[in-house]
Amino acid sequence: MTILRLGWRWLLRDLRHGEIGLLLVAAALAAAAVTTVDFFADRVERALASQVSNLLAADAALEWSEPPPAEWEVEAKSRGLVTARTMSFPSVVLHGDATLLVQVKAVSGDYPLRGRLRSSATLDDATGATAPLAPGAAWAEPRLFAQLGIAPGTAIAIGERELPVTRVVREEPDRGGDLLQVAPRLLLRAEDIPATGLVGPASRVSYRLLVAGDEPAVRAFGAWLAKRLPKGAEWLDPSRARPELQTALDRGTRLLSVAAGTVVLLAGAAALLAARRFVERQVDAAAVLRCLGASSRTLVGLVGLRLGGVALAAALLGGLVGVGAQAALAELVGRWFAAELPPPSAAPLFDAALTTLLVLGATALPPLLRLRSTPPARVLRRELGPPPGSALIAAGVPLAGLAAFFVWRMGDLALGVRALAGVLATLLVLSLAAYGLVRLLGPLRSRGRGAWRQGVAALVRHPVLTSVQTVGFGLGILALLLLTVVRVDLLAAWQAKLPPGTPNHFLINIQPAERQALEGFLADRGLGSPAVLPMIRGRLTEIAGRAVDPASYPSARAQRLASREFNLSHADAPQSDNRVLAGRWWAPGTATPEFSVETGIAETLGIALGDRLVFDVGGRRVAGTVTSLREVHWDSFNVNFFVVGTPALLSGQPATYVTSFHLPAERLDLLPELSRRFPSVTVIDVGAVLGQVRAMADQAARALEYVLAFTLAAGVIVLLAAVQASRDVRAREIAVLRTLGASRRSLYAMLAVEYAVLGLLAGTVAAAGALGTAWLISEAVLGLSYVPSLRLLPLGALGGAVGVGVAGLLAVRRLVRVPPIAVLRAA
Amino acid sequence: MTPHSTTVVRAAGLGKRLRGPEGELRILEGLDLEVMPGDAVSIRGASGSGKSTLLGLLAGLDEASDGEVFLFGHALSPLDEDERAALRAGQVGFVFQSFHLLAGMSALENVMLPLELGGVGDARERASALLERVGLMPRRHHLPSQLSGGEQQRVAIARAFATAPRVLFADEPTGNLDTVTGGRIADVLLELRAETGAALVLVTHDQQLADRCDRRLVLEDGRLGELG
């Protein structure tokens, strides 16, 4: 109890006199980075959890690519359940000359069964109210109004029908977040669909039968339906409402956690320096306490209590920063997951405390253990100190702490170890580069004179400390360069790679009767004769005699591919951008049932040459043998298919047609005409879709950038910790120089050189790292031959020199102002 | 317990060797000493004669190379660092040349420190009374850096007597002070010793201060000699 009281009082003193300020800030920064991610993830998790019923707009739902039979609805009602129906599909709407890809949802009058459908009459009213959606009108999301430049009440063409868009949708229960909705929502009544002519026999529509009622009745209906469910139909209960959102959140959180891990690593480096200094400054006190009869346990307890107090204070401080910072993340990407996020809860504060305890424990434990062995005779002979600690403990404890952090954050041992290995490998490469550069500076110290020589000499004198600082800043600058310059460069390089005339518009849902007319339309307007290919929807049911069970695949992608419907096509010859890698393409006009499969999907689903595949096409069994595996150049933007069959096998199946073509920017006015002539055809503007994807990628990058901005702050903390670690020596050097006649101005010049050169090194290392990463992404991921962006080098080096130069001068300016006599007397 | 259990401190055949760059260096050799309760013993010697080393050995701050030290009848060599600290707790006071006050603590807190470590309940009251006794009550909330050298040493003396120790070890208590201040500090130290009846082992090179003790010893060539 006495020790607690003593430790507490000592902690207050420490805080008041700034003894542990840097330790506090370093730990708080780590906690801030972690809790920024955690507060955000927690809000999204709770939004998803609280909306499970709302996410379906019902207690459960049946999803199918065909309209659910009426008898199922009758059965549900006979069990006391209420029902509603929805159907959704992409389409294009027209207003004047403007066309827009939308996600249409047509609903029955009872929709929604759970949650609220809120709408407003004006664009200004952001809250809205619940109101019934009547036939003969459509409602839309705010962005549809913005993109078409219309006001509520304006009529737009939807297929063959004109409908006024009367209200603005403010809350739609089963919409999901923006992540699942690239195109804006257009909501209308199912009764209006036939008149639009948008839905044909093979149209790609997702139908849902929604049910709500007593839980046992819903469950019993689900069990009844399970025995009758056709292939491809899926029974959705709240637990399976939006697994893709949860997966996206988990992945996003992990990515942001790796970014936060970089901050923790740098903050840890700063804490390591600060903790060592803090504990070393306790050696005199420890010797006195030993004289007064304190045991080694008391010693460790007293310092440990103070460090524990610092950890808690840092957790609170970091948590507060995290609460503020997460708001920006929520603003950037919150809507991907839910229309509205609940306010932050206090739960992530626990993570903040765990982070600060880990950071301080891992960094302060080794010097603290040494402190135990402080000889009391130090009160008589100052040269006596604790014996040197074990190198294994000094390196092992921080490393173990870091490993524990990554495993905790990744929630998985293997992932944690991989993330840690990646971060450590990056650090090792940067450290070696930094150390090499510092060594290269060596010969320069004897050249030049005055401020230059002194400044460079200060860096070369402590090569390890200089390298640590270089890496600290280098990581921050690297993150900035990657997310700003490199990202933009790579995207531009990829776009520039697409040859002129690359298709930029897709036409889907072309009905067989429209095919010829559409081909004529394109040819008459000089748009060439692009291949108009048949598209048949089929579900893969068997591979080489084995029934396809999506759950049997380990990867989420394979599970998704195995459970969804394929778009099949048939052709006599492979397309020009396809290359047969294995087997052989069939002879034109062959009567044998054969398939050609794209290599990627064959590998994912475990399909081999010679396997017999069985598809369910509209309830009919279609079987054939895989006789070739193809490589497809998807970035040609031609229409391509994972699975192509022989015409003899597939030409008799119900199909729609699909094509892609290049429409020059100056001829965009053809689109309204095309949509009017072929109202059921959906035009997909690749540029617009890519724009949407790019906008989302930008948001994601900004979110990541936001968390990585903490790395720069951590870089500054590393600098401050390094300055503090060498503060006494530095103060004495400056005092001696001043007594020898050095002016403050010349001292500032010397320090400016030192920190500007340090920044130059950090910027150079960062730019080299950014170039290396860009090369790797370019060559290995995008398949582009990389043209190095050499502006990265001057940008990184000069940016680093200026940034670190200023930060460094600010950090040490106080040392120059202290009268030299005060320093020398203290020494 | 040994036959000499009435002694406060006893050294028998005490020796200390240090390993230096020029080989082994004998600091103390075959040294015997007994300090009885209430004794005031001064040990004088030239700089580097090993006075502080001897003090460290007698107080159990350091380990002897040869011989044995008995503190309150307990042989120190079999004890580890924690056991020696436990033996000192509350029974041994120290005053050092460089004061060794804890920089982050006020004068009052420095004096309270040994009492708090010993779990004494009324630490604040007892520390305040001692500061009053050494004339520093008005400056009790000052940090060591805000006090003069003499004032810091008075705080250190108050701290040394806080637990009413059986023995006080003083290492050049006036060594960092001017003659006048040093004289006053010596007055305070000796008066408090007399009031509490604690034994005193004082090492100094100041003859005047040494002469104010009951027994005066001199350390020369690693051996102790008794003066008058």
Interface residues (C-beta under 8 A of the other chain):
Chain A: T2 R5 L6 R9 W10 R13 D14 H17 E19 D284 A285 A287 V288 L289 R290 C291 L292 G293 A294 S295 S296 R297 T298 S373 P375 P376 A377 V379 L380 R381
Chain B: S52 T53 L55 G56 A59 G60 L61 D62 E81 D82 A85 A86 L87 R88 A89 G90 V92 F94 F96 H100 L102 A103 G104 M105 E109 L113 P114 E116 L117 G118 G119 D171
